[in-house]
């Protein structure tokens, strides 16, 4: 790659070495595709995030290319070559494919997107971008969201193309737009959220003029579909530094348009920790929950951590003794989570899981120093169901007190609860709690046909099981008969 920054040769040499190493790794696939494109009379370049990540030394197996070939021509080129092809993005000029190859003595699978040079802009009354194709890579790069994503490497010759100073901004770890931010955000308002997302993913600063434009144009995000907003929010939440991006959304007023429950927390005070407002507390809980993740980013846990206290503004009460209370904010918050996540088009399953965690996040505070009966512990496990491990993490993360003695006491208490759960699970198979008699046995004992009474009897036996633990069959039959006699 030629030297694109003579003023800072040492910095450039470092990123060049990283980029060359990354590009050499993917060259067997990238160069083979480039040769096929050239043989068809077109040009190909690695572009955008793929070039940025190559320069950062973090290029994965998802590769983005740009070309002057139209989508129908790209399909003709990749179909005989790729292992799989999909056309889901073809309306926007993108053809996707998968290519399996042996690289560096290992079998690898590459996810590839090839997009025709294009420009796109939003009509002020439309939620969908208007796509038009371009004829040059320079025309394509100027429409990119940020300069660090407006670099390309022409293939197979490996010519570095950087008309907007993206390499300098990458070295400075700053996000700027190729043109004016006002023009960029007018073309696609979702780029304002992308600024927050990239700040969170890359730990970059956002240039002051970009922040100013985000603040001035925040209402333009209303024209973007809920699905696109949701996807950007997910990427932000699943990033390495979500707090940084969330704070930018709040500070610029964008959160007020897409997640208004978050900035609403800034005015509240946590009833346990008066020195922290609930907004700051929620961001700390999110960070602490992330530290407890074991198998990579967990969107369900992160959403629950961020939103667990959103019911507080609606439940705030000033008590006669000067305290501030938020009674039942977990119940109110669970309903608010359902409403907001549904509006953002989240799946029913995810809405159900996050709202359930929010509803249960205070349950542990009744545990004290271990006063719960075994029955209460069983109910805790039963109510959490498959969310139990996440509830453990959320509950532990919800302790943000600076009082080390209090924090240690809470941690020891929860350690004790987890030990009791483990002990009961070993003894009773808590994960599969069910009555000691099934539906068929209930009908046999009561000599009744299927109907509502079977459900009522089942519920009675389940409560008995939760209260007393496992019962012998004879004892369960006797209890059921006693219950049935009381019904008549």
C-alpha positions as a Python dict, from the first residue, in 0.01 Angstrom:
ca = {
    (1, 'X'): (0, 0, 0),
    (2, 'X'): (148, 340, -89),
    (3, 'X'): (228, 595, 177),
    (4, 'X'): (-85, 805, 221),
    (5, 'X'): (46, 1015, 509),
    (6, 'X'): (395, 1152, 452),
    (7, 'X'): (359, 1384, 753),
    (8, 'X'): (349, 1093, 998),
    (9, 'X'): (552, 809, 846),
    (10, 'X'): (613, 623, 1175),
    (11, 'X'): (243, 607, 1260),
    (12, 'X'): (162, 504, 906),
    (13, 'X'): (427, 234, 902),
    (14, 'X'): (269, 75, 1210),
    (15, 'X'): (-80, 66, 1064),
    (16, 'X'): (61, -41, 728),
    (17, 'X'): (225, -341, 887),
    (18, 'X'): (-96, -438, 1061),
    (19, 'X'): (-301, -387, 746),
    (20, 'X'): (-60, -581, 523),
    (21, 'X'): (-62, -869, 770),
    (22, 'X'): (-443, -874, 780),
    (23, 'X'): (-480, -839, 403),
    (24, 'X'): (-230, -1115, 338),
    (25, 'X'): (-443, -1343, 555),
    (26, 'X'): (-756, -1288, 346),
    (27, 'X'): (-576, -1248, 12),
    (28, 'X'): (-646, -1601, -114),
    (29, 'X'): (-1018, -1522, -110),
    (30, 'X'): (-1013, -1147, -179),
    (31, 'X'): (-767, -1167, -466),
    (32, 'X'): (-945, -1461, -625),
    (33, 'X'): (-1273, -1267, -621),
    (34, 'X'): (-1099, -955, -754),
    (35, 'X'): (-953, -1147, -1048),
    (36, 'X'): (-1294, -1285, -1137),
    (37, 'X'): (-1441, -933, -1123),
    (38, 'X'): (-1160, -795, -1341),
    (39, 'X'): (-1203, -1074, -1595),
    (40, 'X'): (-1568, -966, -1624),
    (41, 'X'): (-1454, -611, -1701),
    (42, 'X'): (-1516, -449, -1363),
    (43, 'X'): (-1315, -333, -1061),
    (44, 'X'): (-1328, -439, -698),
    (45, 'X'): (-1208, -287, -370),
    (46, 'X'): (-1216, -385, -7),
    (47, 'X'): (-1400, -101, 162),
    (48, 'X'): (-1541, 57, 477),
    (49, 'X'): (-1527, -130, 803),
    (50, 'X'): (-1314, -405, 655),
    (51, 'X'): (-1034, -159, 572),
    (52, 'X'): (-1075, 18, 906),
    (53, 'X'): (-1050, -311, 1093),
    (54, 'X'): (-751, -424, 886),
    (55, 'X'): (-571, -103, 987),
    (56, 'X'): (-666, -169, 1350),
    (57, 'X'): (-538, -526, 1328),
    (58, 'X'): (-883, -677, 1392),
    (59, 'X'): (-1013, -783, 1051),
    (60, 'X'): (-1244, -1082, 1081),
    (61, 'X'): (-1393, -1310, 818),
    (62, 'X'): (-1677, -1070, 728),
    (63, 'X'): (-1552, -883, 420),
    (64, 'X'): (-1714, -583, 254),
    (65, 'X'): (-1635, -498, -109),
    (66, 'X'): (-1748, -227, -346),
    (67, 'X'): (-1758, -246, -726),
    (68, 'X'): (-1873, -66, -1038),
    (69, 'X'): (-2054, -385, -1143),
    (70, 'X'): (-2431, -375, -1111),
    (71, 'X'): (-2595, -633, -881),
    (72, 'X'): (-2705, -856, -1168),
    (73, 'X'): (-2345, -866, -1295),
    (74, 'X'): (-2216, -944, -944),
    (75, 'X'): (-2457, -1237, -923),
    (76, 'X'): (-2320, -1379, -1250),
    (77, 'X'): (-1966, -1349, -1115),
    (78, 'X'): (-2014, -1499, -767),
    (79, 'X'): (-2266, -1777, -834),
    (80, 'X'): (-2018, -2017, -999),
    (81, 'X'): (-1755, -1932, -735),
    (82, 'X'): (-1925, -1899, -396),
    (83, 'X'): (-2050, -2182, -176),
    (84, 'X'): (-2373, -1995, -105),
    (85, 'X'): (-2533, -1678, -243),
    (86, 'X'): (-2816, -1465, -107),
    (87, 'X'): (-2999, -1169, -253),
    (88, 'X'): (-3167, -1024, 57),
    (89, 'X'): (-2996, -685, 11),
    (90, 'X'): (-3008, -668, -365),
    (91, 'X'): (-3268, -388, -365),
    (92, 'X'): (-2996, -172, -204),
    (93, 'X'): (-2726, -289, -444),
    (94, 'X'): (-2577, -560, -220),
    (95, 'X'): (-2512, -923, -307),
    (96, 'X'): (-2408, -1155, -24),
    (97, 'X'): (-2222, -1481, -45),
    (98, 'X'): (-2024, -1733, 153),
    (99, 'X'): (-1687, -1869, 45),
    (100, 'X'): (-1516, -2157, 223),
    (101, 'X'): (-1141, -2171, 177),
    (102, 'X'): (-828, -2315, 332),
    (103, 'X'): (-625, -2023, 465),
    (104, 'X'): (-309, -2050, 675),
    (105, 'X'): (-348, -2429, 698),
    (106, 'X'): (-701, -2397, 839),
    (107, 'X'): (-1047, -2430, 690),
    (108, 'X'): (-1226, -2096, 716),
    (109, 'X'): (-1561, -1957, 608),
    (110, 'X'): (-1583, -1600, 477),
    (111, 'X'): (-1906, -1398, 474),
    (112, 'X'): (-1883, -1156, 185),
    (113, 'X'): (-2093, -859, 75),
    (114, 'X'): (-2035, -691, -261),
    (115, 'X'): (-2212, -357, -304),
    (116, 'X'): (-2236, -152, -620),
    (117, 'X'): (-2103, 204, -600),
    (118, 'X'): (-2398, 402, -476),
    (119, 'X'): (-2538, 709, -310),
    (120, 'X'): (-2848, 721, -97),
    (121, 'X'): (-3059, 985, 71),
    (122, 'X'): (-3379, 1008, 268),
    (123, 'X'): (-3689, 1182, 153),
    (124, 'X'): (-3815, 1375, 455),
    (125, 'X'): (-4144, 1186, 440),
    (126, 'X'): (-4002, 838, 375),
    (127, 'X'): (-3858, 574, 607),
    (128, 'X'): (-3660, 405, 329),
    (129, 'X'): (-3347, 534, 154),
    (130, 'X'): (-3356, 611, -216),
    (131, 'X'): (-3069, 424, -380),
    (132, 'X'): (-2892, 533, -696),
    (133, 'X'): (-2579, 377, -838),
    (134, 'X'): (-2254, 563, -895),
    (135, 'X'): (-1970, 522, -1141),
    (136, 'X'): (-1657, 584, -932),
    (137, 'X'): (-1518, 470, -601),
    (138, 'X'): (-1459, 833, -500),
    (139, 'X'): (-1830, 900, -546),
    (140, 'X'): (-1905, 594, -335),
    (141, 'X'): (-1666, 688, -53),
    (142, 'X'): (-1800, 1042, -11),
    (143, 'X'): (-2141, 897, 81),
    (144, 'X'): (-1997, 684, 361),
    (145, 'X'): (-2091, 772, 717),
    (146, 'X'): (-1747, 851, 868),
    (147, 'X'): (-1399, 909, 731),
    (148, 'X'): (-1262, 600, 908),
    (149, 'X'): (-1518, 401, 706),
    (150, 'X'): (-1447, 592, 383),
    (151, 'X'): (-1119, 418, 297),
    (152, 'X'): (-1071, 145, 38),
    (153, 'X'): (-804, -91, -92),
    (154, 'X'): (-828, -157, -467),
    (155, 'X'): (-769, -525, -547),
    (156, 'X'): (-573, -718, -643),
    (157, 'X'): (-305, -446, -671),
    (158, 'X'): (-355, -336, -303),
    (159, 'X'): (-378, 36, -380),
    (160, 'X'): (-482, 235, -72),
    (161, 'X'): (-756, 495, -138),
    (162, 'X'): (-822, 757, 131),
    (163, 'X'): (-965, 1081, -15),
    (164, 'X'): (-1106, 1211, 315),
    (165, 'X'): (-822, 1165, 562),
    (166, 'X'): (-964, 858, 729),
    (167, 'X'): (-619, 729, 818),
    (168, 'X'): (-538, 1047, 1013),
    (169, 'X'): (-870, 1026, 1198),
    (170, 'X'): (-807, 660, 1271),
    (171, 'X'): (-470, 748, 1423),
    (172, 'X'): (-635, 1024, 1629),
    (173, 'X'): (-923, 790, 1724),
    (174, 'X'): (-1185, 1044, 1620),
    (175, 'X'): (-1510, 1016, 1423),
    (176, 'X'): (-1569, 1277, 1152),
    (177, 'X'): (-1791, 1275, 844),
    (178, 'X'): (-1648, 1291, 488),
    (179, 'X'): (-1858, 1599, 410),
    (180, 'X'): (-2041, 1819, 657),
    (181, 'X'): (-2218, 1625, 930),
    (182, 'X'): (-2541, 1808, 846),
    (183, 'X'): (-2530, 1672, 490),
    (184, 'X'): (-2439, 1323, 610),
    (185, 'X'): (-2716, 1306, 870),
    (186, 'X'): (-2968, 1455, 632),
    (187, 'X'): (-2887, 1177, 383),
    (188, 'X'): (-2938, 910, 651),
    (189, 'X'): (-3038, 1016, 1004),
    (190, 'X'): (-2948, 671, 1139),
    (191, 'X'): (-2584, 780, 1107),
    (192, 'X'): (-2632, 983, 1424),
    (193, 'X'): (-2692, 659, 1613),
    (194, 'X'): (-2405, 498, 1427),
    (195, 'X'): (-2178, 769, 1566),
    (196, 'X'): (-2273, 663, 1916),
    (197, 'X'): (-2236, 297, 1822),
    (198, 'X'): (-1887, 338, 1675),
    (199, 'X'): (-1780, 546, 1974),
    (200, 'X'): (-1885, 250, 2190),
    (201, 'X'): (-1736, -19, 1966),
    (202, 'X'): (-1404, 149, 1890),
    (203, 'X'): (-1363, 370, 2199),
    (204, 'X'): (-1330, 673, 1968),
    (205, 'X'): (-1417, 1035, 2039),
    (206, 'X'): (-1682, 1201, 1824),
    (207, 'X'): (-1568, 1531, 1671),
    (208, 'X'): (-1734, 1840, 1828),
    (209, 'X'): (-1897, 1948, 1503),
    (210, 'X'): (-2048, 1601, 1465),
    (211, 'X'): (-2188, 1611, 1819),
    (212, 'X'): (-2331, 1957, 1753),
    (213, 'X'): (-2507, 1832, 1440),
    (214, 'X'): (-2645, 1532, 1627),
    (215, 'X'): (-2788, 1763, 1889),
    (216, 'X'): (-2937, 2001, 1631),
    (217, 'X'): (-3084, 1728, 1410),
    (218, 'X'): (-3196, 1473, 1672),
    (219, 'X'): (-3561, 1490, 1567),
    (220, 'X'): (-3464, 1361, 1218),
    (221, 'X'): (-3420, 1014, 1370),
    (222, 'X'): (-3801, 993, 1385),
    (223, 'X'): (-3810, 920, 1011),
    (224, 'X'): (-3602, 602, 1052),
    (225, 'X'): (-3785, 271, 1094),
    (226, 'X'): (-3803, 113, 1439),
    (227, 'X'): (-3624, -197, 1310),
    (228, 'X'): (-3316, 0, 1197),
    (229, 'X'): (-3307, 194, 1523),
    (230, 'X'): (-3334, -130, 1720),
    (231, 'X'): (-3051, -293, 1527),
    (232, 'X'): (-2819, 4, 1592),
    (233, 'X'): (-2914, 6, 1959),
    (234, 'X'): (-2834, -365, 1982),
    (235, 'X'): (-2492, -317, 1823),
    (236, 'X'): (-2421, -35, 2065),
    (237, 'X'): (-2531, -238, 2368),
    (238, 'X'): (-2324, -538, 2259),
    (239, 'X'): (-2010, -328, 2210),
    (240, 'X'): (-1705, -306, 2434),
    (241, 'X'): (-1793, 35, 2581),
    (242, 'X'): (-2174, 75, 2568),
    (243, 'X'): (-2177, 341, 2839),
    (244, 'X'): (-1984, 579, 2614),
    (245, 'X'): (-2236, 544, 2331),
    (246, 'X'): (-2542, 560, 2556),
    (247, 'X'): (-2417, 877, 2721),
    (248, 'X'): (-2374, 1035, 2378),
    (249, 'X'): (-2731, 942, 2283),
    (250, 'X'): (-2859, 1100, 2603),
    (251, 'X'): (-2643, 1412, 2580),
    (252, 'X'): (-2746, 1485, 2221),
    (253, 'X'): (-3118, 1429, 2275),
    (254, 'X'): (-3132, 1122, 2052),
    (255, 'X'): (-3222, 896, 2343),
    (256, 'X'): (-3524, 1117, 2408),
    (257, 'X'): (-3651, 1010, 2064),
    (258, 'X'): (-3563, 638, 2067),
    (259, 'X'): (-3538, 535, 2435),
    (260, 'X'): (-3690, 819, 2640),
    (261, 'X'): (-3704, 610, 2958),
    (262, 'X'): (-3323, 633, 2984),
    (263, 'X'): (-3275, 1013, 3003),
    (264, 'X'): (-3582, 1030, 3231),
    (265, 'X'): (-3371, 857, 3498),
    (266, 'X'): (-3133, 1153, 3530),
    (267, 'X'): (-3375, 1342, 3755),
    (268, 'X'): (-3431, 1060, 4001),
    (269, 'X'): (-3249, 950, 4314),
    (270, 'X'): (-3190, 590, 4411),
    (271, 'X'): (-3355, 512, 4743),
    (272, 'X'): (-3059, 307, 4867),
    (273, 'X'): (-2777, 529, 4738),
    (274, 'X'): (-2875, 894, 4752),
    (275, 'X'): (-2534, 1008, 4630),
    (276, 'X'): (-2607, 854, 4286),
    (277, 'X'): (-2890, 940, 4050),
    (278, 'X'): (-3067, 645, 3895),
    (279, 'X'): (-2930, 719, 3548),
    (280, 'X'): (-2570, 688, 3664),
    (281, 'X'): (-2662, 387, 3877),
    (282, 'X'): (-2817, 212, 3575),
    (283, 'X'): (-2505, 265, 3363),
    (284, 'X'): (-2289, 127, 3645),
    (285, 'X'): (-2515, -177, 3677),
    (286, 'X'): (-2478, -233, 3302),
    (287, 'X'): (-2099, -219, 3329),
    (288, 'X'): (-2097, -454, 3627),
    (289, 'X'): (-2326, -698, 3450),
    (290, 'X'): (-2090, -702, 3153),
    (291, 'X'): (-1805, -797, 3387),
    (292, 'X'): (-2003, -1104, 3495),
    (293, 'X'): (-2066, -1232, 3142),
    (294, 'X'): (-1906, -1569, 3079),
    (295, 'X'): (-1988, -1664, 2721),
    (296, 'X'): (-1963, -1335, 2533),
    (297, 'X'): (-2202, -1039, 2515),
    (298, 'X'): (-2554, -1117, 2641),
    (299, 'X'): (-2817, -883, 2495),
    (300, 'X'): (-3089, -1004, 2732),
    (301, 'X'): (-2878, -936, 3040),
    (302, 'X'): (-2754, -601, 2912),
    (303, 'X'): (-3102, -475, 2828),
    (304, 'X'): (-3230, -584, 3169),
    (305, 'X'): (-2938, -416, 3346),
    (306, 'X'): (-2987, -90, 3159),
    (307, 'X'): (-3365, -82, 3201),
    (308, 'X'): (-3414, -244, 3542),
    (309, 'X'): (-3505, 83, 3717),
    (310, 'X'): (-3706, 264, 3447),
    (311, 'X'): (-4017, 235, 3661),
    (312, 'X'): (-3878, 471, 3924),
    (313, 'X'): (-3985, 805, 3773),
    (314, 'X'): (-4349, 694, 3768),
    (315, 'X'): (-4342, 554, 4122),
    (316, 'X'): (-4145, 824, 4305),
    (317, 'X'): (-4302, 935, 4634),
    (318, 'X'): (-4176, 1181, 4894),
    (319, 'X'): (-4235, 1030, 5237),
    (320, 'X'): (-4312, 1226, 5555),
    (321, 'X'): (-3975, 1134, 5708),
    (322, 'X'): (-3790, 1292, 5414),
    (323, 'X'): (-3711, 968, 5233),
    (324, 'X'): (-3791, 910, 4867),
    (325, 'X'): (-3959, 580, 4784),
    (326, 'X'): (-4023, 394, 4461),
    (327, 'X'): (-4269, 126, 4570),
    (328, 'X'): (-4346, -142, 4310),
    (329, 'X'): (-4117, 21, 4054),
    (330, 'X'): (-4012, -326, 3940),
    (331, 'X'): (-4371, -411, 3840),
    (332, 'X'): (-4427, -75, 3671),
    (333, 'X'): (-4085, -101, 3507),
    (334, 'X'): (-4160, -447, 3365),
    (335, 'X'): (-4470, -307, 3194),
    (336, 'X'): (-4272, -11, 3059),
    (337, 'X'): (-4005, -246, 2924),
    (338, 'X'): (-4270, -447, 2738),
    (339, 'X'): (-4416, -132, 2585),
    (340, 'X'): (-4082, 18, 2476),
    (341, 'X'): (-3930, -304, 2344),
    (342, 'X'): (-4248, -385, 2155),
    (343, 'X'): (-4239, -40, 1996),
    (344, 'X'): (-3881, -111, 1889),
    (345, 'X'): (-3995, -437, 1725),
    (346, 'X'): (-3803, -674, 1952),
    (347, 'X'): (-3903, -1040, 1940),
    (348, 'X'): (-4177, -1155, 2175),
    (349, 'X'): (-3936, -1393, 2346),
    (350, 'X'): (-3679, -1122, 2418),
    (351, 'X'): (-3949, -881, 2541),
    (352, 'X'): (-4078, -1151, 2775),
    (353, 'X'): (-3734, -1239, 2914),
    (354, 'X'): (-3614, -881, 2973),
    (355, 'X'): (-3940, -770, 3132),
    (356, 'X'): (-3937, -1077, 3357),
    (357, 'X'): (-3586, -1000, 3478),
    (358, 'X'): (-3688, -641, 3551),
    (359, 'X'): (-3991, -766, 3744),
    (360, 'X'): (-3777, -1004, 3953),
    (361, 'X'): (-3470, -786, 4011),
    (362, 'X'): (-3576, -677, 4363),
    (363, 'X'): (-3693, -1017, 4484),
    (364, 'X'): (-3361, -1097, 4653),
    (365, 'X'): (-3381, -794, 4882),
    (366, 'X'): (-3637, -979, 5094),
    (367, 'X'): (-3380, -1251, 5162),
    (368, 'X'): (-3201, -1053, 5434),
    (369, 'X'): (-2927, -1263, 5589),
    (370, 'X'): (-3092, -1592, 5499),
    (371, 'X'): (-3439, -1569, 5651),
    (372, 'X'): (-3609, -1729, 5350),
    (373, 'X'): (-3758, -2072, 5400),
    (374, 'X'): (-3676, -2353, 5160),
    (375, 'X'): (-4022, -2290, 5016),
    (376, 'X'): (-3931, -1928, 4933),
    (377, 'X'): (-3607, -2043, 4769),
    (378, 'X'): (-3798, -2294, 4556),
    (379, 'X'): (-4040, -2021, 4446),
    (380, 'X'): (-3748, -1794, 4355),
    (381, 'X'): (-3606, -2065, 4131),
    (382, 'X'): (-3949, -2152, 3989),
    (383, 'X'): (-4031, -1788, 3908),
    (384, 'X'): (-3693, -1725, 3743),
    (385, 'X'): (-3709, -2047, 3541),
    (386, 'X'): (-3447, -2052, 3262),
    (387, 'X'): (-3352, -1692, 3349),
    (388, 'X'): (-3206, -1789, 3687),
    (389, 'X'): (-2839, -1748, 3593),
    (390, 'X'): (-2910, -1409, 3438),
    (391, 'X'): (-3108, -1310, 3747),
    (392, 'X'): (-2806, -1402, 3959),
    (393, 'X'): (-2587, -1171, 3750),
    (394, 'X'): (-2842, -887, 3744),
    (395, 'X'): (-2897, -900, 4119),
    (396, 'X'): (-2525, -896, 4194),
    (397, 'X'): (-2473, -611, 3947),
    (398, 'X'): (-2747, -404, 4110),
    (399, 'X'): (-2524, -341, 4413),
    (400, 'X'): (-2345, -12, 4345),
    (401, 'X'): (-2298, 113, 4700),
    (402, 'X'): (-1963, 266, 4789),
    (403, 'X'): (-2000, 129, 5141),
    (404, 'X'): (-1766, -171, 5130),
    (405, 'X'): (-1912, -327, 5443),
    (406, 'X'): (-2263, -315, 5300),
    (407, 'X'): (-2146, -441, 4959),
    (408, 'X'): (-1962, -732, 5117),
    (409, 'X'): (-2266, -820, 5328),
    (410, 'X'): (-2492, -824, 5020),
    (411, 'X'): (-2241, -1037, 4831),
    (412, 'X'): (-2215, -1287, 5118),
    (413, 'X'): (-2595, -1305, 5144),
    (414, 'X'): (-2628, -1380, 4774),
    (415, 'X'): (-2348, -1635, 4798),
    (416, 'X'): (-2557, -1801, 5067),
    (417, 'X'): (-2869, -1798, 4850),
    (418, 'X'): (-2685, -1953, 4556),
    (419, 'X'): (-2544, -2223, 4785),
    (420, 'X'): (-2894, -2304, 4911),
    (421, 'X'): (-3026, -2317, 4556),
    (422, 'X'): (-2745, -2553, 4456),
    (423, 'X'): (-2809, -2774, 4758),
    (424, 'X'): (-3184, -2792, 4696),
    (425, 'X'): (-3129, -2851, 4323),
    (426, 'X'): (-2907, -3146, 4407),
    (427, 'X'): (-3165, -3284, 4648),
    (428, 'X'): (-3483, -3212, 4458),
    (429, 'X'): (-3408, -3141, 4092),
    (430, 'X'): (-3541, -2786, 4130),
    (431, 'X'): (-3501, -2709, 3761),
    (432, 'X'): (-3788, -2946, 3685),
    (433, 'X'): (-4025, -2866, 3972),
    (434, 'X'): (-4362, -3027, 3913),
    (435, 'X'): (-4633, -3181, 4129),
    (436, 'X'): (-4583, -3529, 4268),
    (437, 'X'): (-4881, -3648, 4061),
    (438, 'X'): (-4932, -3581, 3692),
    (439, 'X'): (-5259, -3508, 3513),
    (440, 'X'): (-5341, -3870, 3440),
    (441, 'X'): (-5282, -3969, 3802),
    (442, 'X'): (-5501, -3681, 3921),
    (443, 'X'): (-5788, -3800, 3701),
    (444, 'X'): (-5743, -4157, 3830),
    (445, 'X'): (-5738, -4056, 4197),
    (446, 'X'): (-6036, -3823, 4166),
    (447, 'X'): (-6218, -4041, 3912),
    (448, 'X'): (-6294, -3739, 3690),
    (449, 'X'): (-6270, -3666, 3320),
    (450, 'X'): (-6043, -3398, 3164),
    (451, 'X'): (-6157, -3046, 3247),
    (452, 'X'): (-6076, -2731, 3444),
    (453, 'X'): (-6068, -2920, 3772),
    (454, 'X'): (-5752, -3103, 3662),
    (455, 'X'): (-5571, -2769, 3625),
    (456, 'X'): (-5694, -2657, 3966),
    (457, 'X'): (-5577, -2980, 4127),
    (458, 'X'): (-5242, -2956, 3949),
    (459, 'X'): (-5194, -2601, 4079),
    (460, 'X'): (-5278, -2714, 4433),
    (461, 'X'): (-5022, -2996, 4418),
    (462, 'X'): (-4759, -2764, 4271),
    (463, 'X'): (-4804, -2519, 4559),
    (464, 'X'): (-4778, -2811, 4799),
    (465, 'X'): (-4458, -2925, 4629),
    (466, 'X'): (-4307, -2577, 4651),
    (467, 'X'): (-4402, -2546, 5016),
    (468, 'X'): (-4296, -2889, 5143),
    (469, 'X'): (-4057, -3027, 4885),
    (470, 'X'): (-4096, -3378, 4734),
    (471, 'X'): (-4370, -3599, 4879),
    (472, 'X'): (-4421, -3973, 4875),
    (473, 'X'): (-4700, -4085, 4640),
    (474, 'X'): (-4924, -4197, 4927),
    (475, 'X'): (-4893, -3859, 5099),
    (476, 'X'): (-4962, -3672, 4772),
    (477, 'X'): (-5271, -3888, 4706),
    (478, 'X'): (-5401, -3827, 5059),
    (479, 'X'): (-5347, -3451, 5028),
    (480, 'X'): (-5522, -3444, 4690),
    (481, 'X'): (-5824, -3636, 4826),
    (482, 'X'): (-5844, -3399, 5123),
    (483, 'X'): (-5836, -3099, 4887),
    (484, 'X'): (-6104, -3256, 4664),
    (485, 'X'): (-6332, -3322, 4960),
    (486, 'X'): (-6306, -2956, 5058),
    (487, 'X'): (-6417, -2850, 4710),
    (488, 'X'): (-6760, -3016, 4736),
}
